[in-house]
Each structure stands twice: as C-alpha cells, then as structure tokens.
C-alpha cells in the first residue's frame, strides 16, 4: 500500500486580479470535480456518473489508463471521500477543505492505495507510489487553479 497526505494553501501566491477563494467556492468546485474530474485531473480521460444517491455518487473513470469504479461520499462543505470499488487499484482518497489557526483555507488530499499487480511493500510499489505522489500534487494545484479560473469567468456560482 502506498499513501500520501498533503495540504496545499488555497489562496497563497495570488496574482493581481486573482479572486480569493472562500470555502463555498472550493466546495462547489469539488462537487463539479466529482461529477466530471477531467478539467481538474490532468491524467483522467473518462468520468461518467453511473448512480446518484443521498450524499454521493458512483462513477466510472479512466485514470492513467486504468478503468476504475469509485463511490464518492459528500460531507457538505468539508470533504469528499472516494472509495475505489472496482479496478486494479483499490483504496481510498480524500479531498478535504481545512482551515488553519489563522483562518486560511487549505485543500488536503490524502490517499491510501494498493495495486493488485504489485507486491505490498516492494521496491516497485514504493517507487510507483513516490511518482504517484508527485502526480497528485499536480492535481491538487490544478484543482485550485481550475476553481479559481471558473470563479474568475463567472462559471462557478456559490449556492445559497
């Protein structure tokens, strides 16, 4: 099993004209990402919702060429949990909105995954996990950047 737990500040290094993102912006962006992650996750080529239920969805995705099924659980304005239910790579992923002691928002991405084609704890798995972690950090920043772009363009509206 390989894991990562990283937290990235949401409103750091703003450029002139960049909107400051609030919790509601991040939450609405995470919901958009749940229903179609392709604009947010650079290695996802398919994202089809197959079922909706109270507080979540199920979806079929293709990520890094792998066909996977995920069950997403929504914890409103706090986090989205992803439970892999089918595919070569199983485990959990969390996208969570957190606030530090000064009130600044951060986006926390954590995962614990296991691949059926790799021996747990092997050098191969450790090397793979390290590369995977780098890709997830890119996805975290891309998620924040995409949400900011949507807010700037007036395409992400906060629900009342």
Protein Blocks (a to p, Z undefined) as FASTA:
>chain_A
ZZddddddfkgoiaehiacddfklmmmmmmmmmmommlmmmkbcbdcdfbdcehiacddd
deehiacdddddddehkbccdddfbdjbecdddddddddfkopacdddddddddfkbceh
iaklmmmmmmmmmmmmmmmmmmmmmmmmmmmnopaccdZZ
